[in-house]
Amino acid sequence: MSQAKLSLRDVRVRRGRSELVNVPHLDVLEGEVLVIIGPNGAGKSILLETLALLQKPTAGRVLFEGEPVDGRQLRLRRRMAVVFQESAMLRRSLVDNVAMGMRLRGVPRSLRRERARHWMERFGIAHLAHRSALTVSGGEAQRANLARAFAVEPEVIMLDEPFSALDQPTRDDLLEDLSAALRETGVTTIFVTHDRAEALRLGDRLAVLMGGVVRQMGTAAEVFAAPVDEEVAAFVGVENIVGGRVRSLANGLATLDLGGAAVESVASSLEAGAEVLACLRPEDVVIEPGGGDSHPTSARNHLHGSVTRITPLGGQVRVAVDCGFPLVALITKQSLEDLRLKVGDEAVACFKASAVHLIPRRR
């Protein structure tokens, strides 16, 4: 198992009477990409600044390779690189901006040119090397920021929502280039975002931050498939969260009562009679036309209902079905055309027992 590169122990950050961050325990492992994900105002940037030694915590300790950072902040910051949302460009050429971090670290001039050229080529801006940094686009400036960060060959790189101000095509291209650079270097990385797609694309592990508290930590598959509570479930895109009760347990399956409908899920440690929240991602729901009893899918759950809303989303479509409780499916536009569904039609919502994640309901 990898050792921790950076750690927090009983860290709190306060401003006035407000507690912005409260993290009893957090390890960033050597060579991993840890994505800190959460809604706006969750404290993500404050947490990153604390890890980057740009902000001293009100209480608790920051550790670098297992040792307290006290008295070593400046020296350790030189072993890190930080990329912020806003591009920080000087009134100089783009190549001078890329080389700036290396110059401040005392890297010889010949080596600065070599590294700057390599990383500008790597991020697709070598042709802009002698252009004034103030005349390039936002995406090009952020490419320069990334090149500058990688050029100093940091042991840790931290990125605070670096793509949030960019349009979607530019974000997609930059995300692909960044992912490739991270694979190439293996540098320990902390990436802050509120975007689920970015988290899924980059993260080895995810830390879900809400109200300054890490509510869940694990692989992307663990967090997105098995959120720990209703708020985390809603944030990671579980649109179907339905309250119900466990009717019975048998043969590794739990039978649930959801709005009067019987639904099967993979059995958990819950007991019969327990009140639960059943979580189901919309992409795990298959829609079939209603009016018949034939269900060719392998799914154990087939709930009859009527279509209440159809919402186009580019190449996909959200289909809301009333099955005694509201249920949302995400299907392709082609599937909708093939089904010829419209609002008011009968439909059958099908999903596997393994797609239902149960959370004990708070009393």
Kinemage of the C-alpha trace (Angstrom):
@kinemage 1
@onewidth
@group {chain A} dominant
@subgroup {mainchain}
@vectorlist {calphas} color= white
{ca met a 1} P 0.000 0.000 0.000
{ca ser a 2} L 1.262 3.497 -0.892
{ca gln a 3} L 2.385 5.759 1.914
{ca ala a 4} L 0.743 9.111 2.562
{ca lys a 5} L 2.368 12.072 0.837
{ca leu a 6} L 0.180 14.622 2.583
{ca ser a 7} L -2.034 14.160 5.637
{ca leu a 8} L -4.426 16.124 7.801
{ca arg a 9} L -5.045 15.296 11.439
{ca asp a 10} L -7.864 16.971 13.383
{ca val a 11} L -7.720 19.994 11.079
{ca arg a 12} L -10.197 22.813 11.516
{ca val a 13} L -10.310 26.132 9.684
{ca arg a 14} L -12.419 28.917 11.136
{ca arg a 15} L -13.189 32.464 10.044
{ca gly a 16} L -14.818 34.415 12.800
{ca arg a 17} L -17.577 32.236 14.188
{ca ser a 18} L -17.852 30.121 11.063
{ca glu a 19} L -16.127 26.764 10.803
{ca leu a 20} L -15.257 26.281 7.137
{ca val a 21} L -13.411 22.962 7.333
{ca asn a 22} L -13.461 20.155 9.899
{ca val a 23} L -11.407 17.135 8.814
{ca pro a 24} L -10.324 14.708 11.539
{ca his a 25} L -8.354 12.450 9.189
{ca leu a 26} L -7.305 12.671 5.539
{ca asp a 27} L -4.425 10.999 3.687
{ca val a 28} L -3.319 11.790 0.146
{ca leu a 29} L -1.414 8.734 -1.032
{ca glu a 30} L 1.849 8.845 -2.961
{ca gly a 31} L 1.188 8.850 -6.716
{ca glu a 32} L -2.614 8.948 -6.539
{ca val a 33} L -5.087 11.423 -8.002
{ca leu a 34} L -7.392 12.438 -5.160
{ca val a 35} L -10.429 14.390 -6.326
{ca ile a 36} L -12.128 16.609 -3.756
{ca ile a 37} L -15.683 16.971 -5.000
{ca gly a 38} L -18.593 18.866 -3.529
{ca pro a 39} L -21.132 21.630 -4.169
{ca asn a 40} L -20.245 25.308 -4.284
{ca gly a 41} L -19.496 26.655 -0.821
{ca ala a 42} L -18.528 23.239 0.559
{ca gly a 43} L -15.048 24.424 1.599
{ca lys a 44} L -13.146 22.684 -1.209
{ca ser a 45} L -10.815 25.592 -1.990
{ca ile a 46} L -10.096 26.215 1.708
{ca leu a 47} L -9.211 22.544 2.123
{ca leu a 48} L -6.893 22.648 -0.887
{ca glu a 49} L -5.195 25.830 0.341
{ca thr a 50} L -4.615 24.128 3.686
{ca leu a 51} L -3.064 21.104 1.994
{ca ala a 52} L -0.965 23.431 -0.197
{ca leu a 53} L 0.362 25.175 2.939
{ca leu a 54} L -1.084 28.467 1.730
{ca gln a 55} L -3.357 28.689 4.766
{ca lys a 56} L -2.552 27.676 8.312
{ca pro a 57} L -5.314 25.691 9.988
{ca thr a 58} L -6.976 27.111 13.088
{ca ala a 59} L -6.380 23.766 14.790
{ca gly a 60} L -4.789 20.435 13.941
{ca arg a 61} L -1.740 19.335 11.991
{ca val a 62} L -0.670 19.074 8.361
{ca leu a 63} L 1.870 16.327 7.687
{ca phe a 64} L 4.195 15.932 4.704
{ca glu a 65} L 5.462 12.382 4.307
{ca gly a 66} L 4.395 11.694 7.880
{ca glu a 67} L 6.196 14.634 9.467
{ca pro a 68} L 4.625 17.924 10.680
{ca val a 69} L 5.140 20.817 8.275
{ca asp a 70} L 5.738 23.394 11.039
{ca gly a 71} L 8.719 25.568 10.198
{ca arg a 72} L 9.114 23.998 6.755
{ca gln a 73} L 6.211 25.576 4.880
{ca leu a 74} L 8.249 27.632 2.384
{ca arg a 75} L 10.673 24.813 1.644
{ca leu a 76} L 7.858 22.325 1.165
{ca arg a 77} L 5.818 24.679 -1.029
{ca arg a 78} L 8.716 24.618 -3.476
{ca arg a 79} L 8.081 20.897 -3.860
{ca met a 80} L 4.486 21.566 -4.902
{ca ala a 81} L 2.690 23.352 -7.729
{ca val a 82} L -0.788 24.877 -7.614
{ca val a 83} L -3.085 25.728 -10.535
{ca phe a 84} L -6.048 27.965 -9.775
{ca gln a 85} L -9.258 28.643 -11.663
{ca glu a 86} L -8.111 32.071 -12.824
{ca ser a 87} L -5.104 32.213 -15.135
{ca ala a 88} L -2.237 34.180 -13.570
{ca met a 89} L -0.406 35.673 -16.543
{ca leu a 90} L 2.374 38.286 -16.512
{ca arg a 91} L 2.871 40.917 -19.244
{ca arg a 92} L 5.441 38.755 -20.960
{ca ser a 93} L 5.566 36.067 -23.615
{ca leu a 94} L 3.777 32.814 -22.995
{ca val a 95} L 7.067 30.906 -22.796
{ca asp a 96} L 8.364 33.348 -20.176
{ca asn a 97} L 5.226 32.684 -18.132
{ca val a 98} L 5.685 28.925 -18.435
{ca ala a 99} L 9.323 29.247 -17.335
{ca met a 100} L 8.558 31.599 -14.419
{ca gly a 101} L 8.117 28.896 -11.779
{ca met a 102} L 11.405 27.274 -12.753
{ca arg a 103} L 13.219 30.620 -12.633
{ca leu a 104} L 11.941 31.254 -9.104
{ca arg a 105} L 13.220 27.818 -8.101
{ca gly a 106} L 16.682 28.496 -9.511
{ca val a 107} L 16.532 26.052 -12.427
{ca pro a 108} L 19.383 26.817 -14.900
{ca arg a 109} L 18.328 28.814 -17.942
{ca ser a 110} L 19.154 26.117 -20.508
{ca leu a 111} L 17.097 23.562 -18.591
{ca arg a 112} L 14.239 26.046 -18.214
{ca arg a 113} L 14.038 26.406 -22.005
{ca glu a 114} L 14.097 22.650 -22.518
{ca arg a 115} L 11.380 21.913 -19.980
{ca ala a 116} L 9.210 24.845 -21.070
{ca arg a 117} L 9.387 23.703 -24.691
{ca his a 118} L 8.536 20.110 -23.745
{ca trp a 119} L 5.472 21.000 -21.679
{ca met a 120} L 4.217 23.640 -24.104
{ca glu a 121} L 4.340 21.000 -26.822
{ca arg a 122} L 2.685 18.518 -24.462
{ca phe a 123} L -0.241 20.913 -23.905
{ca gly a 124} L -0.462 22.043 -27.537
{ca ile a 125} L 0.699 25.667 -27.216
{ca ala a 126} L 4.297 25.515 -28.511
{ca his a 127} L 3.265 27.601 -31.536
{ca leu a 128} L 2.239 30.409 -29.160
{ca ala a 129} L 5.567 30.523 -27.305
{ca his a 130} L 6.426 34.122 -28.221
{ca arg a 131} L 2.876 35.473 -28.187
{ca ser a 132} L 2.044 37.948 -25.428
{ca ala a 133} L 0.355 36.044 -22.637
{ca leu a 134} L -2.296 38.760 -22.437
{ca thr a 135} L -3.507 38.070 -25.985
{ca val a 136} L -4.217 34.340 -25.762
{ca ser a 137} L -7.605 32.761 -25.097
{ca gly a 138} L -8.732 31.507 -21.698
{ca gly a 139} L -8.150 27.905 -22.718
{ca glu a 140} L -4.655 28.686 -24.040
{ca ala a 141} L -3.793 30.571 -20.853
{ca gln a 142} L -4.910 27.624 -18.735
{ca arg a 143} L -2.798 25.308 -20.887
{ca ala a 144} L 0.148 27.573 -20.092
{ca asn a 145} L -0.684 27.372 -16.381
{ca leu a 146} L -0.669 23.580 -16.563
{ca ala a 147} L 2.594 23.567 -18.518
{ca arg a 148} L 4.157 25.883 -15.914
{ca ala a 149} L 3.034 23.601 -13.076
{ca phe a 150} L 4.369 20.404 -14.656
{ca ala a 151} L 7.616 22.093 -15.776
{ca val a 152} L 8.798 22.603 -12.183
{ca glu a 153} L 8.583 18.803 -11.758
{ca pro a 154} L 6.645 18.997 -8.486
{ca glu a 155} L 6.171 16.132 -6.074
{ca val a 156} L 2.564 17.247 -5.578
{ca ile a 157} L 0.349 19.147 -7.998
{ca met a 158} L -2.898 20.760 -6.853
{ca leu a 159} L -5.626 22.042 -9.142
{ca asp a 160} L -8.512 24.181 -7.932
{ca glu a 161} L -11.379 23.923 -10.466
{ca pro a 162} L -8.988 24.766 -13.319
{ca phe a 163} L -11.564 24.286 -16.084
{ca ser a 164} L -14.711 25.810 -14.585
{ca ala a 165} L -14.447 29.097 -16.525
{ca leu a 166} L -13.995 27.358 -19.895
{ca asp a 167} L -16.541 26.241 -22.480
{ca gln a 168} L -17.379 22.531 -22.666
{ca pro a 169} L -15.357 21.586 -25.798
{ca thr a 170} L -12.262 23.318 -24.380
{ca arg a 171} L -12.796 21.614 -21.018
{ca asp a 172} L -13.100 18.211 -22.649
{ca asp a 173} L -9.852 18.666 -24.602
{ca leu a 174} L -7.946 19.956 -21.582
{ca leu a 175} L -9.271 17.179 -19.384
{ca glu a 176} L -7.948 14.590 -21.827
{ca asp a 177} L -4.522 16.291 -22.018
{ca leu a 178} L -4.308 16.617 -18.235
{ca ser a 179} L -5.282 12.981 -17.730
{ca ala a 180} L -2.528 11.880 -20.106
{ca ala a 181} L 0.049 14.116 -18.359
{ca leu a 182} L -0.887 12.697 -14.964
{ca arg a 183} L -0.506 9.138 -16.262
{ca glu a 184} L 2.833 10.025 -17.815
{ca thr a 185} L 4.323 11.608 -14.688
{ca gly a 186} L 2.601 9.682 -11.885
{ca val a 187} L 2.730 12.854 -9.776
{ca thr a 188} L 0.658 12.948 -6.580
{ca thr a 189} L -2.371 15.081 -7.452
{ca ile a 190} L -5.202 16.815 -5.623
{ca phe a 191} L -7.951 18.004 -7.954
{ca val a 192} L -10.848 20.135 -6.722
{ca thr a 193} L -14.096 20.207 -8.691
{ca his a 194} L -17.877 20.263 -8.416
{ca asp a 195} L -18.173 18.492 -11.769
{ca arg a 196} L -19.030 14.782 -11.547
{ca ala a 197} L -17.693 13.991 -15.032
{ca glu a 198} L -14.288 15.461 -14.155
{ca ala a 199} L -14.202 13.469 -10.931
{ca leu a 200} L -15.033 10.215 -12.702
{ca arg a 201} L -12.496 10.879 -15.463
{ca leu a 202} L -9.532 11.719 -13.230
{ca gly a 203} L -9.964 10.384 -9.721
{ca asp a 204} L -8.304 7.298 -8.278
{ca arg a 205} L -10.190 8.187 -5.094
{ca leu a 206} L -12.879 10.742 -4.315
{ca ala a 207} L -13.462 12.736 -1.159
{ca val a 208} L -16.988 14.156 -1.045
{ca leu a 209} L -16.918 17.421 0.917
{ca met a 210} L -20.121 19.003 2.216
{ca gly a 211} L -20.277 21.764 4.776
{ca gly a 212} L -16.525 21.495 5.296
{ca val a 213} L -16.801 17.826 6.320
{ca val a 214} L -15.627 14.800 4.314
{ca arg a 215} L -18.866 12.834 4.101
{ca gln a 216} L -17.524 9.942 2.054
{ca met a 217} L -14.204 8.785 0.678
{ca gly a 218} L -13.485 5.916 -1.699
{ca thr a 219} L -13.026 4.986 -5.324
{ca ala a 220} L -15.277 6.628 -7.886
{ca ala a 221} L -17.148 3.333 -8.286
{ca glu a 222} L -17.749 3.087 -4.536
{ca val a 223} L -18.923 6.661 -4.111
{ca phe a 224} L -21.162 6.802 -7.183
{ca ala a 225} L -22.668 3.331 -6.730
{ca ala a 226} L -22.980 3.288 -2.941
{ca pro a 227} L -23.356 6.803 -1.489
{ca val a 228} L -23.435 6.898 2.306
{ca asp a 229} L -26.437 9.189 2.732
{ca glu a 230} L -29.200 11.002 0.891
{ca glu a 231} L -27.279 14.249 0.373
{ca val a 232} L -24.265 12.501 -1.114
{ca ala a 233} L -26.547 10.356 -3.276
{ca ala a 234} L -28.312 13.419 -4.693
{ca phe a 235} L -25.014 15.197 -5.335
{ca val a 236} L -23.463 12.300 -7.263
{ca gly a 237} L -26.481 12.057 -9.563
{ca val a 238} L -28.807 9.521 -7.963
{ca glu a 239} L -32.099 11.075 -9.050
{ca asn a 240} L -34.283 8.256 -7.754
{ca ile a 241} L -34.255 8.290 -3.942
{ca val a 242} L -37.397 6.657 -2.596
{ca gly a 243} L -38.356 6.022 0.998
{ca gly a 244} L -39.622 2.557 1.848
{ca arg a 245} L -39.438 -0.450 4.143
{ca val a 246} L -37.805 -3.880 3.997
{ca arg a 247} L -40.648 -6.437 3.760
{ca ser a 248} L -38.538 -9.587 3.888
{ca leu a 249} L -35.117 -11.110 3.295
{ca ala a 250} L -34.570 -14.410 1.470
{ca asn a 251} L -32.041 -16.050 -0.849
{ca gly a 252} L -29.695 -13.062 -0.794
{ca leu a 253} L -32.422 -10.616 -1.824
{ca ala a 254} L -34.411 -8.026 0.070
{ca thr a 255} L -38.002 -7.350 -0.916
{ca leu a 256} L -38.903 -3.714 -0.381
{ca asp a 257} L -42.174 -1.877 -0.144
{ca leu a 258} L -41.738 1.342 -2.144
{ca gly a 259} L -44.911 3.359 -2.461
{ca gly a 260} L -46.965 0.170 -2.423
{ca ala a 261} L -44.839 -1.514 -5.097
{ca ala a 262} L -42.687 -4.553 -4.353
{ca val a 263} L -39.084 -4.013 -5.377
{ca glu a 264} L -36.189 -6.437 -5.002
{ca ser a 265} L -32.647 -5.424 -4.146
{ca val a 266} L -29.493 -7.254 -3.199
{ca ala a 267} L -29.746 -8.053 0.512
{ca ser a 268} L -27.746 -5.940 2.929
{ca ser a 269} L -27.222 -6.083 6.675
{ca leu a 270} L -30.632 -4.498 7.214
{ca glu a 271} L -33.389 -6.441 8.969
{ca ala a 272} L -36.991 -6.990 7.927
{ca gly a 273} L -39.092 -3.987 8.909
{ca ala a 274} L -36.195 -1.529 8.608
{ca glu a 275} L -37.000 1.805 7.000
{ca val a 276} L -34.702 2.630 4.090
{ca leu a 277} L -33.973 4.997 1.266
{ca ala a 278} L -33.716 3.083 -2.006
{ca cys a 279} L -31.276 4.765 -4.406
{ca leu a 280} L -31.350 4.062 -8.131
{ca arg a 281} L -29.361 5.880 -10.809
{ca pro a 282} L -31.486 6.915 -13.829
{ca glu a 283} L -29.051 5.318 -16.289
{ca asp a 284} L -29.724 1.935 -14.607
{ca val a 285} L -33.435 2.070 -15.510
{ca val a 286} L -34.622 0.542 -18.797
{ca ile a 287} L -37.944 1.681 -20.240
{ca glu a 288} L -40.237 -0.671 -22.132
{ca pro a 289} L -43.648 0.010 -23.668
{ca gly a 290} L -46.556 -0.824 -21.385
{ca gly a 291} L -49.649 -2.879 -22.012
{ca gly a 292} L -48.020 -6.319 -22.049
{ca asp a 293} L -46.580 -8.848 -19.634
{ca ser a 294} L -43.503 -9.871 -21.626
{ca his a 295} L -40.234 -8.540 -20.208
{ca pro a 296} L -37.219 -9.877 -22.131
{ca thr a 297} L -34.630 -8.187 -19.913
{ca ser a 298} L -32.799 -10.047 -17.133
{ca ala a 299} L -33.865 -7.413 -14.610
{ca arg a 300} L -35.819 -8.681 -11.601
{ca asn a 301} L -37.853 -5.471 -11.216
{ca his a 302} L -40.581 -4.511 -13.700
{ca leu a 303} L -42.782 -1.651 -12.507
{ca his a 304} L -45.815 -0.611 -14.533
{ca gly a 305} L -46.718 3.051 -14.719
{ca ser a 306} L -47.400 5.994 -16.988
{ca val a 307} L -45.061 8.548 -18.536
{ca thr a 308} L -45.418 11.943 -16.856
{ca arg a 309} L -42.604 13.923 -18.452
{ca ile a 310} L -40.051 13.646 -21.272
{ca thr a 311} L -37.065 16.008 -21.169
{ca pro a 312} L -34.472 16.075 -24.010
{ca leu a 313} L -30.814 16.349 -22.912
{ca gly a 314} L -28.753 16.458 -26.102
{ca gly a 315} L -28.368 12.870 -27.287
{ca gln a 316} L -30.152 11.544 -24.196
{ca val a 317} L -33.640 11.899 -22.767
{ca arg a 318} L -34.973 11.908 -19.191
{ca val a 319} L -38.220 9.955 -18.969
{ca ala a 320} L -40.253 10.336 -15.778
{ca val a 321} L -42.661 7.501 -14.985
{ca asp a 322} L -45.258 7.351 -12.208
{ca cys a 323} L -45.001 3.813 -10.770
{ca gly a 324} L -46.836 4.592 -7.546
{ca phe a 325} L -43.805 6.758 -6.838
{ca pro a 326} L -41.910 8.958 -9.328
{ca leu a 327} L -39.088 7.207 -11.166
{ca val a 328} L -36.675 8.773 -13.675
{ca ala a 329} L -34.889 6.886 -16.467
{ca leu a 330} L -32.111 8.203 -18.689
{ca ile a 331} L -32.295 6.687 -22.161
{ca thr a 332} L -30.920 7.551 -25.577
{ca lys a 333} L -32.815 9.711 -28.013
{ca gln a 334} L -32.848 6.766 -30.444
{ca ser a 335} L -34.438 4.529 -27.796
{ca leu a 336} L -37.205 7.061 -27.267
{ca glu a 337} L -37.860 7.193 -30.995
{ca asp a 338} L -37.933 3.394 -31.198
{ca leu a 339} L -40.346 3.172 -28.259
{ca arg a 340} L -42.535 5.974 -29.661
{ca leu a 341} L -43.329 7.079 -26.142
{ca lys a 342} L -45.181 10.247 -25.300
{ca val a 343} L -46.536 11.752 -22.107
{ca gly a 344} L -49.524 9.772 -20.826
{ca asp a 345} L -48.451 6.448 -22.392
{ca glu a 346} L -48.196 3.284 -20.335
{ca ala a 347} L -44.637 2.139 -19.724
{ca val a 348} L -42.670 -0.408 -17.735
{ca ala a 349} L -39.558 0.628 -15.783
{ca cys a 350} L -37.089 -2.262 -15.490
{ca phe a 351} L -33.960 -2.446 -13.341
{ca lys a 352} L -31.763 -5.067 -11.718
{ca ala a 353} L -31.807 -5.842 -8.013
{ca ser a 354} L -28.075 -5.087 -7.915
{ca ala a 355} L -28.740 -1.525 -9.160
{ca val a 356} L -30.688 -0.623 -5.992
{ca his a 357} L -28.530 0.767 -3.197
{ca leu a 358} L -30.094 0.913 0.269
{ca ile a 359} L -29.372 3.545 2.914
{ca pro a 360} L -30.809 3.156 6.416
{ca arg a 361} L -33.352 5.907 6.919
{ca arg a 362} L -32.714 8.435 9.659
{ca arg a 363} L -35.449 8.690 12.244
